[in-house]
Amino acid sequence: MSAVVDDQRCFGTLPRRSLVQMGLSGLGSLALPDLLRLESEAASRTGRSPGGKSIIVLWLWG
C-alpha cells in the first residue's frame, strides 16, 4: 500500500539545479522593486544618475 501512495505523490522528478534556479529567480523578482527604488532615491539625493558599469560575462557549460 505504501508503494501506491509514493507513486501518487511523485508525478515527476525535478532536478535540484532547476529547483535552486526557480527559487533564486523568485527571490530576485521579489527584491527587484526595492533595488530599483533605492537606486532612484540615491540618484535623486546626489542630483545625478549612477554611472555606467563595466562587466565581463563568462558562459561556462557544465
PDB file of N, H, CA, C and O in Angstrom:
ATOM      1  N   MET A   1       0.813  -1.195   0.000  1.00  0.00           N
ATOM      2  CA  MET A   1       0.000   0.000   0.000  1.00  0.00           C
ATOM      3  C   MET A   1       0.859   1.262   0.000  1.00  0.00           C
ATOM      4  O   MET A   1       0.501   2.256  -0.631  1.00  0.00           O
ATOM      5  N   SER A   2       1.981   1.226   0.699  1.00  0.00           N
ATOM      6  H   SER A   2       2.272   0.418   1.212  1.00  0.00           H
ATOM      7  CA  SER A   2       2.817   2.420   0.748  1.00  0.00           C
ATOM      8  C   SER A   2       3.441   2.724  -0.606  1.00  0.00           C
ATOM      9  O   SER A   2       3.686   3.889  -0.919  1.00  0.00           O
ATOM     10  N   ALA A   3       3.706   1.694  -1.421  1.00  0.00           N
ATOM     11  H   ALA A   3       3.507   0.747  -1.167  1.00  0.00           H
ATOM     12  CA  ALA A   3       4.265   1.926  -2.750  1.00  0.00           C
ATOM     13  C   ALA A   3       3.268   2.667  -3.628  1.00  0.00           C
ATOM     14  O   ALA A   3       3.674   3.482  -4.456  1.00  0.00           O
ATOM     15  N   VAL A   4       1.999   2.411  -3.472  1.00  0.00           N
ATOM     16  H   VAL A   4       1.669   1.749  -2.800  1.00  0.00           H
ATOM     17  CA  VAL A   4       0.970   3.102  -4.245  1.00  0.00           C
ATOM     18  C   VAL A   4       0.917   4.574  -3.854  1.00  0.00           C
ATOM     19  O   VAL A   4       0.783   5.441  -4.718  1.00  0.00           O
ATOM     20  N   VAL A   5       1.021   4.857  -2.577  1.00  0.00           N
ATOM     21  H   VAL A   5       1.131   4.153  -1.876  1.00  0.00           H
ATOM     22  CA  VAL A   5       0.989   6.240  -2.100  1.00  0.00           C
ATOM     23  C   VAL A   5       2.191   7.011  -2.617  1.00  0.00           C
ATOM     24  O   VAL A   5       2.056   8.166  -3.022  1.00  0.00           O
ATOM     25  N   ASP A   6       3.375   6.385  -2.610  1.00  0.00           N
ATOM     26  H   ASP A   6       3.484   5.447  -2.281  1.00  0.00           H
ATOM     27  CA  ASP A   6       4.570   7.055  -3.102  1.00  0.00           C
ATOM     28  C   ASP A   6       4.460   7.368  -4.588  1.00  0.00           C
ATOM     29  O   ASP A   6       4.889   8.434  -5.029  1.00  0.00           O
ATOM     30  N   ASP A   7       3.889   6.448  -5.366  1.00  0.00           N
ATOM     31  H   ASP A   7       3.541   5.582  -5.008  1.00  0.00           H
ATOM     32  CA  ASP A   7       3.730   6.688  -6.791  1.00  0.00           C
ATOM     33  C   ASP A   7       2.744   7.820  -7.063  1.00  0.00           C
ATOM     34  O   ASP A   7       2.915   8.560  -8.031  1.00  0.00           O
ATOM     35  N   GLN A   8       1.743   7.965  -6.249  1.00  0.00           N
ATOM     36  H   GLN A   8       1.604   7.364  -5.463  1.00  0.00           H
ATOM     37  CA  GLN A   8       0.755   9.014  -6.463  1.00  0.00           C
ATOM     38  C   GLN A   8       1.317  10.389  -6.118  1.00  0.00           C
ATOM     39  O   GLN A   8       0.915  11.383  -6.722  1.00  0.00           O
ATOM     40  N   ARG A   9       2.224  10.463  -5.174  1.00  0.00           N
ATOM     41  H   ARG A   9       2.551   9.656  -4.683  1.00  0.00           H
ATOM     42  CA  ARG A   9       2.776  11.754  -4.780  1.00  0.00           C
ATOM     43  C   ARG A   9       3.849  12.252  -5.736  1.00  0.00           C
ATOM     44  O   ARG A   9       4.060  13.460  -5.842  1.00  0.00           O
ATOM     45  N   CYS A  10       4.520  11.363  -6.424  1.00  0.00           N
ATOM     46  H   CYS A  10       4.347  10.381  -6.338  1.00  0.00           H
ATOM     47  CA  CYS A  10       5.640  11.739  -7.274  1.00  0.00           C
ATOM     48  C   CYS A  10       5.194  11.731  -8.737  1.00  0.00           C
ATOM     49  O   CYS A  10       5.128  10.670  -9.357  1.00  0.00           O
ATOM     50  N   PHE A  11       4.889  12.901  -9.288  1.00  0.00           N
ATOM     51  H   PHE A  11       4.942  13.763  -8.784  1.00  0.00           H
ATOM     52  CA  PHE A  11       4.446  12.998 -10.678  1.00  0.00           C
ATOM     53  C   PHE A  11       5.622  13.083 -11.637  1.00  0.00           C
ATOM     54  O   PHE A  11       5.456  12.836 -12.832  1.00  0.00           O
ATOM     55  N   GLY A  12       6.764  13.415 -11.160  1.00  0.00           N
ATOM     56  H   GLY A  12       6.899  13.616 -10.190  1.00  0.00           H
ATOM     57  CA  GLY A  12       7.964  13.517 -11.970  1.00  0.00           C
ATOM     58  C   GLY A  12       9.084  14.044 -11.095  1.00  0.00           C
ATOM     59  O   GLY A  12       8.850  14.599 -10.022  1.00  0.00           O
ATOM     60  N   THR A  13      10.282  13.863 -11.563  1.00  0.00           N
ATOM     61  H   THR A  13      10.472  13.411 -12.435  1.00  0.00           H
ATOM     62  CA  THR A  13      11.399  14.332 -10.755  1.00  0.00           C
ATOM     63  C   THR A  13      11.793  15.728 -11.195  1.00  0.00           C
ATOM     64  O   THR A  13      11.740  16.059 -12.380  1.00  0.00           O
ATOM     65  N   LEU A  14      12.181  16.525 -10.250  1.00  0.00           N
ATOM     66  H   LEU A  14      12.224  16.257  -9.288  1.00  0.00           H
ATOM     67  CA  LEU A  14      12.654  17.877 -10.507  1.00  0.00           C
ATOM     68  C   LEU A  14      14.104  17.941 -10.058  1.00  0.00           C
ATOM     69  O   LEU A  14      14.391  17.764  -8.874  1.00  0.00           O
ATOM     70  N   PRO A  15      15.018  18.190 -10.980  1.00  0.00           N
ATOM     71  CA  PRO A  15      16.427  18.239 -10.592  1.00  0.00           C
ATOM     72  C   PRO A  15      16.687  19.360  -9.583  1.00  0.00           C
ATOM     73  O   PRO A  15      16.014  20.391  -9.584  1.00  0.00           O
ATOM     74  N   ARG A  16      17.656  19.135  -8.746  1.00  0.00           N
ATOM     75  H   ARG A  16      18.203  18.298  -8.745  1.00  0.00           H
ATOM     76  CA  ARG A  16      17.993  20.103  -7.706  1.00  0.00           C
ATOM     77  C   ARG A  16      18.397  21.450  -8.309  1.00  0.00           C
ATOM     78  O   ARG A  16      18.043  22.500  -7.772  1.00  0.00           O
ATOM     79  N   ARG A  17      19.130  21.423  -9.414  1.00  0.00           N
ATOM     80  H   ARG A  17      19.417  20.570  -9.849  1.00  0.00           H
ATOM     81  CA  ARG A  17      19.575  22.662 -10.052  1.00  0.00           C
ATOM     82  C   ARG A  17      18.381  23.495 -10.519  1.00  0.00           C
ATOM     83  O   ARG A  17      18.385  24.716 -10.366  1.00  0.00           O
ATOM     84  N   SER A  18      17.373  22.856 -11.079  1.00  0.00           N
ATOM     85  H   SER A  18      17.370  21.864 -11.203  1.00  0.00           H
ATOM     86  CA  SER A  18      16.175  23.571 -11.524  1.00  0.00           C
ATOM     87  C   SER A  18      15.426  24.168 -10.345  1.00  0.00           C
ATOM     88  O   SER A  18      14.912  25.284 -10.426  1.00  0.00           O
ATOM     89  N   LEU A  19      15.367  23.428  -9.260  1.00  0.00           N
ATOM     90  H   LEU A  19      15.785  22.521  -9.195  1.00  0.00           H
ATOM     91  CA  LEU A  19      14.701  23.927  -8.066  1.00  0.00           C
ATOM     92  C   LEU A  19      15.414  25.156  -7.515  1.00  0.00           C
ATOM     93  O   LEU A  19      14.764  26.125  -7.125  1.00  0.00           O
ATOM     94  N   VAL A  20      16.736  25.125  -7.480  1.00  0.00           N
ATOM     95  H   VAL A  20      17.264  24.337  -7.797  1.00  0.00           H
ATOM     96  CA  VAL A  20      17.507  26.274  -6.992  1.00  0.00           C
ATOM     97  C   VAL A  20      17.337  27.458  -7.933  1.00  0.00           C
ATOM     98  O   VAL A  20      17.189  28.591  -7.474  1.00  0.00           O
ATOM     99  N   GLN A  21      17.355  27.219  -9.238  1.00  0.00           N
ATOM    100  H   GLN A  21      17.475  26.299  -9.611  1.00  0.00           H
ATOM    101  CA  GLN A  21      17.186  28.303 -10.199  1.00  0.00           C
ATOM    102  C   GLN A  21      15.821  28.965 -10.061  1.00  0.00           C
ATOM    103  O   GLN A  21      15.715  30.190 -10.115  1.00  0.00           O
ATOM    104  N   MET A  22      14.788  28.170  -9.885  1.00  0.00           N
ATOM    105  H   MET A  22      14.873  27.175  -9.841  1.00  0.00           H
ATOM    106  CA  MET A  22      13.447  28.740  -9.719  1.00  0.00           C
ATOM    107  C   MET A  22      13.344  29.528  -8.419  1.00  0.00           C
ATOM    108  O   MET A  22      12.731  30.595  -8.383  1.00  0.00           O
ATOM    109  N   GLY A  23      13.936  29.010  -7.364  1.00  0.00           N
ATOM    110  H   GLY A  23      14.434  28.143  -7.393  1.00  0.00           H
ATOM    111  CA  GLY A  23      13.900  29.712  -6.085  1.00  0.00           C
ATOM    112  C   GLY A  23      14.638  31.033  -6.137  1.00  0.00           C
ATOM    113  O   GLY A  23      14.154  32.036  -5.612  1.00  0.00           O
ATOM    114  N   LEU A  24      15.806  31.047  -6.768  1.00  0.00           N
ATOM    115  H   LEU A  24      16.198  30.232  -7.195  1.00  0.00           H
ATOM    116  CA  LEU A  24      16.575  32.283  -6.851  1.00  0.00           C
ATOM    117  C   LEU A  24      15.921  33.299  -7.782  1.00  0.00           C
ATOM    118  O   LEU A  24      15.976  34.501  -7.521  1.00  0.00           O
ATOM    119  N   SER A  25      15.309  32.834  -8.856  1.00  0.00           N
ATOM    120  H   SER A  25      15.265  31.858  -9.068  1.00  0.00           H
ATOM    121  CA  SER A  25      14.627  33.781  -9.737  1.00  0.00           C
ATOM    122  C   SER A  25      13.407  34.378  -9.045  1.00  0.00           C
ATOM    123  O   SER A  25      13.101  35.554  -9.241  1.00  0.00           O
ATOM    124  N   GLY A  26      12.716  33.593  -8.249  1.00  0.00           N
ATOM    125  H   GLY A  26      12.965  32.638  -8.090  1.00  0.00           H
ATOM    126  CA  GLY A  26      11.597  34.133  -7.470  1.00  0.00           C
ATOM    127  C   GLY A  26      12.062  35.134  -6.439  1.00  0.00           C
ATOM    128  O   GLY A  26      11.429  36.173  -6.250  1.00  0.00           O
ATOM    129  N   LEU A  27      13.163  34.835  -5.769  1.00  0.00           N
ATOM    130  H   LEU A  27      13.678  33.991  -5.922  1.00  0.00           H
ATOM    131  CA  LEU A  27      13.718  35.756  -4.782  1.00  0.00           C
ATOM    132  C   LEU A  27      14.188  37.041  -5.452  1.00  0.00           C
ATOM    133  O   LEU A  27      13.989  38.135  -4.923  1.00  0.00           O
ATOM    134  N   GLY A  28      14.810  36.904  -6.615  1.00  0.00           N
ATOM    135  H   GLY A  28      14.971  36.015  -7.045  1.00  0.00           H
ATOM    136  CA  GLY A  28      15.261  38.082  -7.353  1.00  0.00           C
ATOM    137  C   GLY A  28      14.107  38.949  -7.820  1.00  0.00           C
ATOM    138  O   GLY A  28      14.207  40.176  -7.807  1.00  0.00           O
ATOM    139  N   SER A  29      13.021  38.329  -8.230  1.00  0.00           N
ATOM    140  H   SER A  29      12.940  37.333  -8.241  1.00  0.00           H
ATOM    141  CA  SER A  29      11.868  39.115  -8.676  1.00  0.00           C
ATOM    142  C   SER A  29      11.207  39.839  -7.511  1.00  0.00           C
ATOM    143  O   SER A  29      10.598  40.892  -7.702  1.00  0.00           O
ATOM    144  N   LEU A  30      11.319  39.288  -6.310  1.00  0.00           N
ATOM    145  H   LEU A  30      11.813  38.433  -6.155  1.00  0.00           H
ATOM    146  CA  LEU A  30      10.783  39.988  -5.139  1.00  0.00           C
ATOM    147  C   LEU A  30      11.681  41.146  -4.714  1.00  0.00           C
ATOM    148  O   LEU A  30      11.187  42.148  -4.198  1.00  0.00           O
ATOM    149  N   ALA A  31      12.981  41.026  -4.921  1.00  0.00           N
ATOM    150  H   ALA A  31      13.383  40.212  -5.341  1.00  0.00           H
ATOM    151  CA  ALA A  31      13.924  42.052  -4.482  1.00  0.00           C
ATOM    152  C   ALA A  31      14.094  43.173  -5.506  1.00  0.00           C
ATOM    153  O   ALA A  31      14.560  44.255  -5.149  1.00  0.00           O
ATOM    154  N   LEU A  32      13.737  42.948  -6.749  1.00  0.00           N
ATOM    155  H   LEU A  32      13.359  42.069  -7.039  1.00  0.00           H
ATOM    156  CA  LEU A  32      13.982  43.923  -7.807  1.00  0.00           C
ATOM    157  C   LEU A  32      13.295  45.268  -7.583  1.00  0.00           C
ATOM    158  O   LEU A  32      13.954  46.290  -7.770  1.00  0.00           O
ATOM    159  N   PRO A  33      12.032  45.345  -7.199  1.00  0.00           N
ATOM    160  CA  PRO A  33      11.409  46.659  -6.992  1.00  0.00           C
ATOM    161  C   PRO A  33      12.112  47.493  -5.916  1.00  0.00           C
ATOM    162  O   PRO A  33      12.287  48.699  -6.086  1.00  0.00           O
ATOM    163  N   ASP A  34      12.510  46.864  -4.824  1.00  0.00           N
ATOM    164  H   ASP A  34      12.368  45.884  -4.686  1.00  0.00           H
ATOM    165  CA  ASP A  34      13.219  47.602  -3.779  1.00  0.00           C
ATOM    166  C   ASP A  34      14.576  48.081  -4.267  1.00  0.00           C
ATOM    167  O   ASP A  34      14.992  49.194  -3.945  1.00  0.00           O
ATOM    168  N   LEU A  35      15.264  47.264  -5.030  1.00  0.00           N
ATOM    169  H   LEU A  35      14.926  46.359  -5.292  1.00  0.00           H
ATOM    170  CA  LEU A  35      16.565  47.648  -5.560  1.00  0.00           C
ATOM    171  C   LEU A  35      16.442  48.852  -6.491  1.00  0.00           C
ATOM    172  O   LEU A  35      17.242  49.784  -6.410  1.00  0.00           O
ATOM    173  N   LEU A  36      15.451  48.835  -7.366  1.00  0.00           N
ATOM    174  H   LEU A  36      14.801  48.077  -7.431  1.00  0.00           H
ATOM    175  CA  LEU A  36      15.254  49.957  -8.285  1.00  0.00           C
ATOM    176  C   LEU A  36      14.829  51.222  -7.543  1.00  0.00           C
ATOM    177  O   LEU A  36      15.245  52.323  -7.903  1.00  0.00           O
ATOM    178  N   ARG A  37      14.004  51.067  -6.510  1.00  0.00           N
ATOM    179  H   ARG A  37      13.666  50.172  -6.218  1.00  0.00           H
ATOM    180  CA  ARG A  37      13.580  52.222  -5.721  1.00  0.00           C
ATOM    181  C   ARG A  37      14.770  52.848  -4.999  1.00  0.00           C
ATOM    182  O   ARG A  37      14.917  54.070  -4.995  1.00  0.00           O
ATOM    183  N   LEU A  38      15.612  52.030  -4.393  1.00  0.00           N
ATOM    184  H   LEU A  38      15.492  51.037  -4.395  1.00  0.00           H
ATOM    185  CA  LEU A  38      16.782  52.549  -3.687  1.00  0.00           C
ATOM    186  C   LEU A  38      17.759  53.221  -4.644  1.00  0.00           C
ATOM    187  O   LEU A  38      18.373  54.231  -4.298  1.00  0.00           O
ATOM    188  N   GLU A  39      17.905  52.677  -5.829  1.00  0.00           N
ATOM    189  H   GLU A  39      17.406  51.857  -6.111  1.00  0.00           H
ATOM    190  CA  GLU A  39      18.796  53.276  -6.817  1.00  0.00           C
ATOM    191  C   GLU A  39      18.280  54.640  -7.270  1.00  0.00           C
ATOM    192  O   GLU A  39      19.068  55.572  -7.435  1.00  0.00           O
ATOM    193  N   SER A  40      16.979  54.767  -7.471  1.00  0.00           N
ATOM    194  H   SER A  40      16.339  54.010  -7.337  1.00  0.00           H
ATOM    195  CA  SER A  40      16.432  56.057  -7.890  1.00  0.00           C
ATOM    196  C   SER A  40      16.490  57.076  -6.760  1.00  0.00           C
ATOM    197  O   SER A  40      16.700  58.263  -7.013  1.00  0.00           O
ATOM    198  N   GLU A  41      16.307  56.633  -5.513  1.00  0.00           N
ATOM    199  H   GLU A  41      16.137  55.669  -5.308  1.00  0.00           H
ATOM    200  CA  GLU A  41      16.436  57.555  -4.383  1.00  0.00           C
ATOM    201  C   GLU A  41      17.866  58.049  -4.241  1.00  0.00           C
ATOM    202  O   GLU A  41      18.082  59.223  -3.942  1.00  0.00           O
ATOM    203  N   ALA A  42      18.833  57.189  -4.447  1.00  0.00           N
ATOM    204  H   ALA A  42      18.657  56.235  -4.690  1.00  0.00           H
ATOM    205  CA  ALA A  42      20.235  57.594  -4.364  1.00  0.00           C
ATOM    206  C   ALA A  42      20.575  58.584  -5.472  1.00  0.00           C
ATOM    207  O   ALA A  42      21.340  59.522  -5.252  1.00  0.00           O
ATOM    208  N   ALA A  43      20.015  58.383  -6.654  1.00  0.00           N
ATOM    209  H   ALA A  43      19.393  57.621  -6.833  1.00  0.00           H
ATOM    210  CA  ALA A  43      20.274  59.298  -7.761  1.00  0.00           C
ATOM    211  C   ALA A  43      19.639  60.657  -7.503  1.00  0.00           C
ATOM    212  O   ALA A  43      20.214  61.682  -7.870  1.00  0.00           O
ATOM    213  N   SER A  44      18.464  60.685  -6.879  1.00  0.00           N
ATOM    214  H   SER A  44      17.997  59.852  -6.581  1.00  0.00           H
ATOM    215  CA  SER A  44      17.808  61.964  -6.619  1.00  0.00           C
ATOM    216  C   SER A  44      18.519  62.729  -5.501  1.00  0.00           C
ATOM    217  O   SER A  44      18.506  63.960  -5.502  1.00  0.00           O
ATOM    218  N   ARG A  45      19.136  62.029  -4.550  1.00  0.00           N
ATOM    219  H   ARG A  45      19.147  61.029  -4.550  1.00  0.00           H
ATOM    220  CA  ARG A  45      19.868  62.709  -3.478  1.00  0.00           C
ATOM    221  C   ARG A  45      21.144  63.356  -3.987  1.00  0.00           C
ATOM    222  O   ARG A  45      21.485  64.458  -3.557  1.00  0.00           O
ATOM    223  N   THR A  46      21.852  62.704  -4.884  1.00  0.00           N
ATOM    224  H   THR A  46      21.576  61.808  -5.233  1.00  0.00           H
ATOM    225  CA  THR A  46      23.109  63.255  -5.385  1.00  0.00           C
ATOM    226  C   THR A  46      22.885  64.206  -6.550  1.00  0.00           C
ATOM    227  O   THR A  46      23.764  65.004  -6.876  1.00  0.00           O
ATOM    228  N   GLY A  47      21.734  64.133  -7.173  1.00  0.00           N
ATOM    229  H   GLY A  47      21.019  63.485  -6.909  1.00  0.00           H
ATOM    230  CA  GLY A  47      21.441  65.019  -8.291  1.00  0.00           C
ATOM    231  C   GLY A  47      21.961  64.508  -9.620  1.00  0.00           C
ATOM    232  O   GLY A  47      21.835  65.199 -10.631  1.00  0.00           O
ATOM    233  N   ARG A  48      22.527  63.346  -9.646  1.00  0.00           N
ATOM    234  H   ARG A  48      22.629  62.785  -8.825  1.00  0.00           H
ATOM    235  CA  ARG A  48      22.993  62.776 -10.913  1.00  0.00           C
ATOM    236  C   ARG A  48      22.692  61.288 -10.930  1.00  0.00           C
ATOM    237  O   ARG A  48      22.542  60.653  -9.886  1.00  0.00           O
ATOM    238  N   SER A  49      22.609  60.755 -12.117  1.00  0.00           N
ATOM    239  H   SER A  49      22.731  61.271 -12.965  1.00  0.00           H
ATOM    240  CA  SER A  49      22.310  59.328 -12.236  1.00  0.00           C
ATOM    241  C   SER A  49      23.583  58.517 -12.008  1.00  0.00           C
ATOM    242  O   SER A  49      24.683  59.022 -12.230  1.00  0.00           O
ATOM    243  N   PRO A  50      23.450  57.287 -11.575  1.00  0.00           N
ATOM    244  CA  PRO A  50      24.636  56.464 -11.357  1.00  0.00           C
ATOM    245  C   PRO A  50      25.373  56.212 -12.664  1.00  0.00           C
ATOM    246  O   PRO A  50      24.754  56.057 -13.717  1.00  0.00           O
ATOM    247  N   GLY A  51      26.678  56.173 -12.591  1.00  0.00           N
ATOM    248  H   GLY A  51      27.181  56.299 -11.736  1.00  0.00           H
ATOM    249  CA  GLY A  51      27.498  55.974 -13.782  1.00  0.00           C
ATOM    250  C   GLY A  51      27.399  54.564 -14.324  1.00  0.00           C
ATOM    251  O   GLY A  51      26.903  53.653 -13.662  1.00  0.00           O
ATOM    252  N   GLY A  52      27.879  54.410 -15.535  1.00  0.00           N
ATOM    253  H   GLY A  52      28.281  55.151 -16.073  1.00  0.00           H
ATOM    254  CA  GLY A  52      27.855  53.095 -16.160  1.00  0.00           C
ATOM    255  C   GLY A  52      28.819  52.143 -15.476  1.00  0.00           C
ATOM    256  O   GLY A  52      29.784  52.564 -14.838  1.00  0.00           O
ATOM    257  N   LYS A  53      28.551  50.880 -15.615  1.00  0.00           N
ATOM    258  H   LYS A  53      27.767  50.538 -16.134  1.00  0.00           H
ATOM    259  CA  LYS A  53      29.393  49.860 -15.013  1.00  0.00           C
ATOM    260  C   LYS A  53      29.883  48.927 -16.107  1.00  0.00           C
ATOM    261  O   LYS A  53      29.128  48.561 -17.007  1.00  0.00           O
ATOM    262  N   SER A  54      31.129  48.551 -16.026  1.00  0.00           N
ATOM    263  H   SER A  54      31.742  48.849 -15.295  1.00  0.00           H
ATOM    264  CA  SER A  54      31.689  47.594 -16.971  1.00  0.00           C
ATOM    265  C   SER A  54      31.654  46.212 -16.352  1.00  0.00           C
ATOM    266  O   SER A  54      32.017  46.028 -15.191  1.00  0.00           O
ATOM    267  N   ILE A  55      31.217  45.250 -17.131  1.00  0.00           N
ATOM    268  H   ILE A  55      30.922  45.400 -18.075  1.00  0.00           H
ATOM    269  CA  ILE A  55      31.164  43.878 -16.635  1.00  0.00           C
ATOM    270  C   ILE A  55      31.749  42.939 -17.676  1.00  0.00           C
ATOM    271  O   ILE A  55      31.811  43.263 -18.862  1.00  0.00           O
ATOM    272  N   ILE A  56      32.170  41.786 -17.219  1.00  0.00           N
ATOM    273  H   ILE A  56      32.119  41.523 -16.256  1.00  0.00           H
ATOM    274  CA  ILE A  56      32.629  40.718 -18.099  1.00  0.00           C
ATOM    275  C   ILE A  56      31.739  39.513 -17.830  1.00  0.00           C
ATOM    276  O   ILE A  56      31.606  39.078 -16.686  1.00  0.00           O
ATOM    277  N   VAL A  57      31.134  38.978 -18.872  1.00  0.00           N
ATOM    278  H   VAL A  57      31.242  39.331 -19.802  1.00  0.00           H
ATOM    279  CA  VAL A  57      30.236  37.833 -18.732  1.00  0.00           C
ATOM    280  C   VAL A  57      30.929  36.609 -19.309  1.00  0.00           C
ATOM    281  O   VAL A  57      31.374  36.618 -20.457  1.00  0.00           O
ATOM    282  N   LEU A  58      31.015  35.564 -18.511  1.00  0.00           N
ATOM    283  H   LEU A  58      30.653  35.556 -17.578  1.00  0.00           H
ATOM    284  CA  LEU A  58      31.595  34.297 -18.956  1.00  0.00           C
ATOM    285  C   LEU A  58      30.513  33.231 -18.931  1.00  0.00           C
ATOM    286  O   LEU A  58      29.884  33.002 -17.897  1.00  0.00           O
ATOM    287  N   TRP A  59      30.298  32.586 -20.053  1.00  0.00           N
ATOM    288  H   TRP A  59      30.808  32.773 -20.893  1.00  0.00           H
ATOM    289  CA  TRP A  59      29.337  31.482 -20.111  1.00  0.00           C
ATOM    290  C   TRP A  59      30.120  30.189 -20.052  1.00  0.00           C
ATOM    291  O   TRP A  59      30.896  29.883 -20.958  1.00  0.00           O
ATOM    292  N   LEU A  60      29.920  29.435 -18.998  1.00  0.00           N
ATOM    293  H   LEU A  60      29.290  29.684 -18.262  1.00  0.00           H
ATOM    294  CA  LEU A  60      30.600  28.157 -18.835  1.00  0.00           C
ATOM    295  C   LEU A  60      29.567  27.045 -18.859  1.00  0.00           C
ATOM    296  O   LEU A  60      28.607  27.064 -18.088  1.00  0.00           O
ATOM    297  N   TRP A  61      29.757  26.099 -19.723  1.00  0.00           N
ATOM    298  H   TRP A  61      30.537  26.083 -20.349  1.00  0.00           H
ATOM    299  CA  TRP A  61      28.823  24.986 -19.837  1.00  0.00           C
ATOM    300  C   TRP A  61      29.223  23.893 -18.865  1.00  0.00           C
ATOM    301  O   TRP A  61      30.406  23.613 -18.668  1.00  0.00           O
ATOM    302  N   GLY A  62      28.218  23.284 -18.262  1.00  0.00           N
ATOM    303  H   GLY A  62      27.257  23.512 -18.421  1.00  0.00           H
ATOM    304  CA  GLY A  62      28.532  22.135 -17.422  1.00  0.00           C
ATOM    305  C   GLY A  62      27.872  22.118 -16.092  1.00  0.00           C
ATOM    306  O   GLY A  62      28.076  21.187 -15.313  1.00  0.00           O
TER     307      GLY A  62
END
